[in-house]
């Protein structure tokens, strides 16, 4: 079946968030006169992944997440400094790091000829507005929906259903969501009763109970899906 409306995830799907995050992390440490080490970055990554999982489960708010991850990081790494200063520095540099995956621009430009595209992202507005709304992809998407702006986070289906309603899209059979996260993108699509396409470039095994309708390992597969 052909899907005329695609809801695209941003980070990990179109944007190389790992590269952007590493860039921002190094800049943040430099501002605080702390020498970068892979160990420090691994500590931050572990804490950040866990806190985003807490957000997806509704255990914390995005406002809390912004600073709390650095409170935990400072304590775990035994560093000196204010969590709010770390958070402000990190988000400022992250907003400047709009790094696309190699094929993302060409794929989105090609899809734009025949599809209506949306980007739906779990992210902080201070970061995603600049990284995504001012990116090279922005002219090709109908709307960029940022969870922090509307107060709804994937996998809550309302971030999808409200977007569809806003644009008067009533035929869910014509809609598919594409993303790399099973717990966020795919579960969100399942909750909203739309088709789900799991982008899995690393060919990870799925040991969860979350079952996508389709799986792709290359973004180019979307062009002739």
Secondary structure as UniProt FT lines:
FT   STRAND          5..8
FT   TURN            12..14
FT   HELIX           17..31
FT   TURN            32..33
FT   HELIX           38..56
FT   TURN            57..58
FT   HELIX           62..77
FT   HELIX           83..95
FT   TURN            102..103
FT   HELIX           104..112
FT   TURN            113..114
FT   STRAND          116..121
FT   HELIX           125..128
FT   HELIX           129..133
FT   TURN            136..137
FT   HELIX           138..140
FT   STRAND          143..146
FT   HELIX           147..150
FT   TURN            154..155
FT   HELIX           158..166
FT   TURN            167..168
FT   HELIX           172..174
FT   STRAND          175..179
FT   HELIX           182..186
FT   HELIX           187..191
FT   TURN            192..193
FT   STRAND          195..199
FT   TURN            201..202
FT   STRAND          214..216
FT   HELIX           219..222
FT   TURN            223..224
//
